[in-house]
Amino acid sequence: MPLGKWEPDQRLRAADLIFIILMVTIVLFMFYRGITADTGRYALVYFRNEHILKIDLSKNKYYTVKGALGDLRITVNDGKLRIIETECRDKICIHRGDIFRAGERIICVPNEILIRIDGKGEVDAISG
């Protein structure tokens, strides 16, 4: 029988059915987890692994942070944080877009800046 031709007498095997159910379950879990993830209340900004700023996500505001290459401009709007301007070449951190869920991060490697959303849904190594 050539590949791709389906014969009416072929039936789903038990392993096929288990695989399909497993894949649907995983997709549904990932979708559910994505829409129910905890939103953060604060963003923590680090420069060279040192905490330099705590941003309240409930206040719409602009921030400027000094990085290794120059200024990095951050905006908070409707509880979402994004980088809008940076001195680095590729601007990957700008293309990252908005972050607002606990545990999400934006990292600007050339500027040595890390921004992490802090929230109750996250477990760290100390309290863990």
C-alpha positions as CSV (number, residue, x, y, z in Angstrom):
1,M,0.0,0.0,0.0
2,P,1.5,3.4,-0.9
3,L,2.1,6.0,1.7
4,G,-0.6,8.5,2.2
5,K,-3.4,6.4,0.9
6,W,-6.1,5.7,3.5
7,E,-8.0,2.5,3.3
8,P,-11.5,2.3,4.9
9,D,-10.6,-0.8,7.0
10,Q,-7.8,1.1,8.8
11,R,-8.8,2.1,12.3
12,L,-7.3,4.2,15.0
13,R,-5.2,2.1,17.3
14,A,-5.4,2.5,21.1
15,A,-1.9,4.2,21.1
16,D,-3.1,6.7,18.4
17,L,-6.1,7.6,20.5
18,I,-4.0,8.0,23.7
19,F,-1.6,10.2,21.8
20,I,-4.4,12.4,20.5
21,I,-6.0,12.8,23.9
22,L,-2.6,13.6,25.5
23,M,-1.9,16.3,22.9
24,V,-5.3,17.9,23.3
25,T,-4.9,17.9,27.1
26,I,-1.5,19.5,26.9
27,V,-2.8,22.2,24.5
28,L,-5.8,22.9,26.8
29,F,-3.6,23.1,29.9
30,M,-1.2,25.5,28.2
31,F,-4.1,27.7,27.0
32,Y,-5.7,27.7,30.5
33,R,-2.3,28.5,32.2
34,G,-1.8,31.4,29.8
35,I,-5.1,33.1,30.5
36,T,-5.1,32.5,34.2
37,A,-1.5,33.5,35.0
38,D,-1.0,36.0,37.8
39,T,-0.4,39.5,36.8
40,G,2.4,41.2,38.6
41,R,2.1,44.4,40.7
42,Y,5.7,45.5,40.5
43,A,8.7,45.3,38.1
44,L,12.2,45.0,39.5
45,V,15.0,46.5,37.5
46,Y,18.6,45.2,37.8
47,F,21.8,46.6,36.4
48,R,24.8,44.3,36.6
49,N,22.8,42.0,39.0
50,E,22.2,44.8,41.4
51,H,18.6,45.9,42.1
52,I,18.3,49.6,41.2
53,L,14.6,50.3,40.7
54,K,11.1,49.0,41.7
55,I,8.3,50.1,39.3
56,D,4.7,50.1,40.3
57,L,2.7,48.7,37.4
58,S,-0.5,50.4,38.5
59,K,0.9,53.9,37.6
60,N,1.2,54.9,34.0
61,K,4.6,56.5,33.8
62,Y,7.9,56.7,31.9
63,Y,11.3,55.8,33.4
64,T,14.9,56.2,32.3
65,V,17.6,53.8,33.5
66,K,21.3,54.1,32.9
67,G,22.8,51.0,31.3
68,A,26.3,50.0,30.2
69,L,25.8,51.6,26.7
70,G,23.5,54.5,27.7
71,D,20.0,55.2,28.6
72,L,17.1,52.7,28.4
73,R,13.6,54.2,28.4
74,I,10.7,52.2,29.9
75,T,7.0,52.9,29.8
76,V,4.2,51.5,32.0
77,N,0.7,51.7,30.5
78,D,-2.4,49.9,31.8
79,G,-0.3,47.6,34.0
80,K,2.0,46.5,31.1
81,L,5.7,47.4,30.9
82,R,7.7,47.7,27.7
83,I,11.1,49.2,26.7
84,I,10.6,52.0,24.1
85,E,14.2,53.2,23.5
86,T,17.7,51.8,24.1
87,E,21.2,52.5,22.9
88,C,21.9,48.8,22.0
89,R,22.4,47.8,18.3
90,D,19.8,45.0,17.8
91,K,17.0,46.3,20.0
92,I,15.8,42.8,20.9
93,C,14.5,44.1,24.2
94,I,12.2,46.5,22.4
95,H,10.9,43.8,20.1
96,R,10.1,41.7,23.2
97,G,6.9,43.8,23.7
98,D,4.8,44.1,26.8
99,I,5.3,42.1,29.9
100,F,2.8,42.0,32.8
101,R,2.6,38.4,34.1
102,A,4.5,37.3,37.2
103,G,7.9,35.9,36.3
104,E,8.1,37.5,32.8
105,R,11.4,39.2,31.9
106,I,13.0,41.6,29.5
107,I,16.8,41.4,29.3
108,C,18.9,43.9,27.4
109,V,22.3,42.1,27.4
110,P,24.4,44.8,25.8
111,N,23.1,47.3,28.4
112,E,23.3,44.7,31.2
113,I,19.8,45.5,32.3
114,L,17.2,42.9,33.5
115,I,13.6,43.7,34.2
116,R,11.5,41.1,36.0
117,I,7.8,41.2,36.9
118,D,7.3,40.3,40.5
119,G,4.2,38.7,41.7
120,K,2.6,36.1,44.1
121,G,2.5,33.4,41.4
122,E,6.2,33.1,41.4
123,V,8.4,30.9,43.6
124,D,12.0,31.8,44.2
125,A,14.9,29.8,45.5
126,I,14.8,31.3,49.0
127,S,11.1,30.8,49.8
128,G,10.7,27.9,47.6
